[in-house]
Amino acid sequence: MNCISAKNLSKSYGSVRAVNEINLTVKPGQVFGFLGPNGAGKSTAIKLLTTLIPPSNGSLSILGVDAIKSPLDVRHKIGVVLQQPSYEPTLSVEKSLEKYGMMWDVPKDERTKRMEQLIQDFDLSEIRKKRNEDLSIGQRRRVQVAREFMHDMDLLFLDEPTVGLDPSARRKLLDYLKNKVSAGLTIFYTTHVLTEAEYLCDEIAIIDRGKILTVDSPDSLKGKYGKEKTIKIHITTKEDKISQVLSGIKDCKIDFNGGTNITIHSHESELVLLQVLKALNENEIEIEDLSAVPTNLEEIFLKMVEDNASNH
Amino acid sequence: MHPIIRLVNRNLTISLNPGFLIWQIIFPLIYIFVAGFAYTSLIKEVPFGDKDLAYPAFLASGMIGFNIMNSTLVSGIIIWNDRRHGMFEQIMSGPFTRAHYVFSNIVTIGIVGLISATLIAFVGYPVFFESVEFSLFTIPMIVFAAITGSILFGSIASIISTRIRSSEGFNVIINTAFLFFAFVSTAFYPAEGAPEPLASVFYVNPLTYLVDVVRAGIFGNITDFVIVEMGVLAVLASVLFIVATKLLTRLDF
């Protein structure tokens, strides 16, 4: 059974289609990344998947339950950390964890046990007595994510959970999530930080203008869309004649920031590199440094979104 | 535990913090013991049915209705705070329906109203105990007034919470509503003897009906007019409750 199965799911606000016939399948025990630029429809899609809003069209099954007919049954089985902060300003950190567990009907003894564990796991000991309104943005975010683990769930939606976290807290959270996934939890994860998606996600969907552009594993995406490799050559001195030397060679750019930099970005970058090296050698120009930039998700993401924008 | 009880538990934890409870007692106490006794030199006695009430006793009984209004307006703000601090969406993405949320707020407001009424009745009792005439009919009448009044003012706060988006707008409207409800009513002075059209405007204010019913219950002065006021209170509370519920169930994310 799939954790999420969405077919032709759409949401319209008047004449605007925020989500346009998306199809998604999320298998159990994986982290499914959901990436897209601002205004792409990510948050609307999350609100649809978490049953906060009903779809205009399409079908949606969450953990085997028809989410359109039985949204409450779905909400009993999922956890949600939304993008916007959510907190009770006057409650202390420990009280808000405890009350959240109570709201989910977790027995008192279990609540206390989980609260103590989460305070430890999320480094909340120093702020456990502080009121939520007195916390920094990052601390509040940590409490908000920790709070969701007060109850049991099969599927967790995390909408940009690392916003406001410092690098150390971010890495700790990602590792915590990885552990939870290896214990059987499924996570639907949106982020703008593509290195996070690369680190955490088993599968990734890229959404833009309400439509899903692609769904695949990070490695397959790199294989499919990362054929254009980037090679950088640095020359210490400023070589004014370089433009003339490389004028016949396509797909290479030159800039003079801190010497001379040549950037090759091509489907056939190795071939272009040979042409560049030959031209430099013939003109007795010495190379200081040469490096290949590994294809990363960010480049693929930017390329897909740019291509999609130019198609519109 | 039923979802509504769990939400009420959560709402009460937020509403009934020590600061709120102290404020709920201190604020009316200042009115009763400072204004009440300070004005005694000006207002010796207030005619009320077949009794002449000392002004502090008149004011203390008015403060029960005033406190119900004050506390339930504050409790109604739970919805505003939930929306402002993201808890509305968070709760709605959990194991609750909108109906659970709406009813839990109404129950919370009712409980807070009753607690406020009880607190001020205890505190004010020494001031009005000489004239008190409780009976089997008057005590349920006071409880009725406390519950309908709580629902009425809680619904007003809920309606404002659902309609206003900015903090500034919300504060301006709540404060204006508070001033009108508090001071254009019979909580502080009797309608009889007030100049027209002020005396008539008192009866545009639901707090007047609440205060009149509570006062009639405390001093055992049940007249036909008070029965009509109870009816008005019930109808107003029902209408506002329905409007608030409809607006809450349509609230966008």
Interface residues (C-beta under 8 A of the other chain):
Chain A: K47 T50 T51 L52 I53 L72 R75 H76 I78 V80 L82 Q84 P85 S86 Y87 E88 P89 T90 L91 K95 K99 M102 M103 W104 D105
Chain B: M1 R6 L7 N9 R10 T13 I14 N17 N81 H85 G86 M87 E89 Q90 I91 M92 S93 G94 P95 F96 T97 F253
